Structure formats: C-alpha cells, structure tokens
C-alpha cells in the first residue's frame, strides 16, 4: 500500500525549514557578536570618558596628607566641585583609614566623616588592587563604579594615601545599544521572511526530480526495470537519476550486497576496543581484529590466522576444544609479566546454524587489568583498616575487662590501664581523622586556604618548635639537633599554611622517630628558576630499594612492628603526598639502607620583590 507523504513530512518542507533555521542561527550568532562588540566598545569609551585627569588625583593626594582635616576637606570639596564631567554622577574621596573625606554630591554631604562600607574600597586599601570596570544596579539604573588608589609622591617614595571612587550612570550607553539592537532585529526579521520565500522556490526545483526518482524506484521494487528516470542535468540530482537507471540493470547482482555486509563487519571489528576472535569448527582462527592482536601482543593477522585458539590463548594444558564448545564458560586469562600486568576475561559463544550445526566459536577478550587492580586495592584497604582498628580495640577491651574485674580498685595498676586505654583510643581517633582527610581529598571536597607565605620563615618557625621541645624537656626520650641550610633569598610560595605545616611536622617527626639518639637532622631550602626545593635528611635506618616505590601508599610500612610500636598509622606520608599534590608540587624520597633517607618537596613559586603589589597599573 502506497503511503501518502504529508506536507510537513516532505523533503520540500524540510529543505525550506533547514534553510530558514540556518539563516536564523546565522543572524542570531552575528547579532550576538555584534551587540557584544558594540557593548564592549561603548563601555570602554564610557570608561575613558569618566576617567579623571591626573592633576585631580595629585591635588587630592596633596590634601589627604595634610593633618588639618577641616581645611583639607574644604579644599577637597572645592577640587571635586571644579570637576566638570556631566557623565559622572558622584565622586567620593576616602582616606587610608576608610573615612569619607569628600563627595561631589551636594545632597549627600552628611556622609563626610563616616566610615565607608564599600568592600572594594577596603580591598584597594589593603591589597592595593582595584576593579576598573565594576557595574552596580540601583533603582533600575546601572552605574559604573571606578575605584582608584590615590598615590602621593614624597621624595623618591610613593605611597597610597587614599582612594577615589567615581560613580557614573550608564543608562545612556545601554539605551543607545538597545536602539541599535532593535534596528538589527527588524532587519533580521525581514531577511528571514525573504529567505523563507527563496528557500521554498529553490526546494521546489530540487524536489521535482527527486519525486520522479521516487516513482521509478517504486517500479523497480515491484519488479519493473524497463523504465528510465529523465536526467535534467549533470548536477548531483542528474547523477542520482543516472545511478537509479544503472541500479535497475544490476539489481539482481547479490554479490555487491554480501560484500557490503562483509566490509561493514570488518569495520565494526576493526574499531572495537575489545578483542574479537572467530574460529572454524576445528578451533583454528579465521578472523582476529586489531584489538585482539594488541591484547595478545601479536604483530599481524598472519601470526594468528590458522593457529589453534588453545595455543594463542595458552590454555591447551587446561582445556580442550570440546570443553570450550560444551561449557562456553568465561575464562580469566593472566598474561602478567615482570614488566607489565595484563588480565583478560574471555567470553565464548558458538557460531551455530539454524539446523544446529556448530561451525565455530566467537571469543571476546576484555581487558580487566584495571578493575582487578582496583579490587585488590579495595580488599587490601579493608584488610588494613580492619587490622589497624582491631589491634587497639583488642587492647582497650582487655584493659577495660581487667578494670571491670576489680583492677580499678588498685591505685597503682588502674592509672596505667587507663593511660594505655586513652593512648589506644587516641590512636584510633587519629587514624579515623586521617582516613576522613584522605576521603575528602579523594572526593575533591577539600578546600585550601591559600595565601602567599615566606617559606623561609614558615619552615624556620616549624623547626623552632622542635628545638623548643629539647630545650624544655630535661629528660627527653631522644636527643637530636636540627641543622638548617636555607637560601638567603626570600622564597614566597602560595600555599595553605596549616596543611603544609602538617606535612613538615610529619616528615620531621618521622626523621626523629627513625633516627638514633643524638643524631642530626638536616633541613635544606633551595630555589631554582620556578621551584622551591625543601629537603629533610635524617641519619636513620633508611628505606630498602624495593620499598621506595610504595612508601607513599596508604597503610604501607617498611617495618610494621616498629611503626606500630611508635604509634604510627601508616597514613602520614599518604596525606603528605596528597597535600603537596593539591598545592601543585611534588614529593619524593632518596634513601640508602642503613645510612638514612632524604625527603624532597618541590613547590612552584614566582620571584617576588617588595613593592610589586604597590605599583598601579
């Protein structure tokens, strides 16, 4: 039954619609760009228009340094009154204490002497940075606020003595933009209407030969190959008509269709990320795609086609071809070698005809190396957490049971039991807090409180606390000295002070723990072109070479028994690595077993000199 094509489903309508939509989108994009550029240029011109002359800033700066505020305020008022710029609504002058010293608004003179509440002014006074293009809305009106520091030159030095705030009404700018936008919109509507009319005419000329081709193909589908499509020209439609005529002569050729299907299958196999292998009924490979060649490290198809699937997958000693045909079970194939890890899942299915005859196998290889690694890490993590919590919990329970059984009445034993219980509880709390910190870092919810810090002073301050411990403790558990080798230049780095202090505390504590009594710990701070390098060297036992690659893993310990005895959780270095990475740096370790270890921290920094932030743009 012949289906009647509705007008809105016809190609005639679709061509006209697409043309109209393309024209609409083009005009919208051009209009958006045009209006944006127009707004930027008008705002830039307006900003230049309301900029105060340099002599006004100089005159105001001279008045702000005068001690007699009454006289200075009067002269400031005179200076502001002399500014003849109709675009400016109000000018305010604020000194370094945040006190409003003058305003050009005659109706707002009562604010003189009051403290300003403008955060932008406070930022200028504290950071000497200002926003040149700030826009505020008030009572349906848009104003541009320009906040500029007033610099006073005294001798060879310049200093910020106040802030001048210029407030200008921008409604005239936006009214002009709106008028131009309206004109453009009207012109766009006219262009779209004319474009739609032209599209209808053009689409009609295109669809007429397509309708004739459609009629001829229906005849071919009914078995009538005698008709011919009229060719109107040598364009694409003429070529299509000629192709239809050729198709009517070759429609009985089925080999083209089968070859097309084969090419389509080869394309699918070639672009699959999983490996696909097909065999004949004897298990010899007939088809193998690039994914399988890559996974099995086979150079080309000639190295696999014709070989037994049992040999290629290296499972001949475990399975027979009959077992694969009958069970079709999923196999886990481990191709891990010393230099790399590779685990594959192999899925088997039969190539079976409708009659039930089995003509071969299809094997799909899926790389699950990463999933297996994640699963192992998860199991190891659960096991470590369980073990770390079970040990202190068992100890706490034993002491509590002893106290319940009557040990609490013993004035000598009870305090010791309670002290051990308190220490073990504190150890569990520290470990849980460390786990929560790592969890927040992994999820990306940790927020850094970044600020520029003099790294020399910060590290020296942290080390002074460790020196103070030795000085104030008459009988410390272990004596040590800290040697400092710092660069003479100030190294300013943007970092979170609290979290970086935690990293240094952890590294220095580890150096003290694993160093012998009376040892020396050397802390060096160097600078390169773009990085600050901080190193902490101890004289401890060192780290075996085989353990260096995993020293920053969670719960990993070189000497587990000694670490637990000293109260470590196995998370300190993992947290340190995460913090340093969040700060854009890198942490690593060099160690010689029996001679000590050196932990390095590399942080990016920029050369900073005093006065850089005071220079006005």
Secondary structure, DSSP 4 states (H G I P E B T S, - for coil): -PPPPPGGGSHHHHHHHHHHHHHHHHHHHHHHHHHHHHHHHHHHHHHHHTPPPHHHHHHHHHHHT-S-HHHHHHHHHHHHHH---TTEEEEEEEETTSBEEEES-GGGGGGTTSBP--HHHHHHHHH----SSEEEEETTEEEEEEEEEEEEEETTEEEEEEEEEEEEE-HHHHHHHHHHHHHHHHHHHHHHHHHHHHHHHHHHHHHHHHHHHHHHHHHHHTT-----PPP--SSHHHHHHHHHHHHHHHTT--HHHHHHHHHHHHHHHHT-SSEEEEE-TTSBEEEE-HHHHHHTT-SSGGGTTTSBHHHHTT-TTT--HHHHHHH---EEEE---SS---EEEEEEEEEE-TTS-EEEEEEEEEE-HHHHHHHHHHHHHHHHHHHHHHHHHHHHHHHHHHHHTTGGG-TTHHHHHHHHHHHHHHHHHHHHHHHHHHHHHHHT-----EEEEEHHHHHHHHHHHHHHHHHH-TT-SS-EEEEEEE-SS--EEEEEHHHHHHHHHHHHHHHHHTB-TTEEEEEEEEE-SSEEEEEEE--B----HHHHTTTTSTT--SSHHHHHHTT--S-HHHHHHHHHHHTT-EEEEEEETTTEEEEEEEEE-----TTGGG---
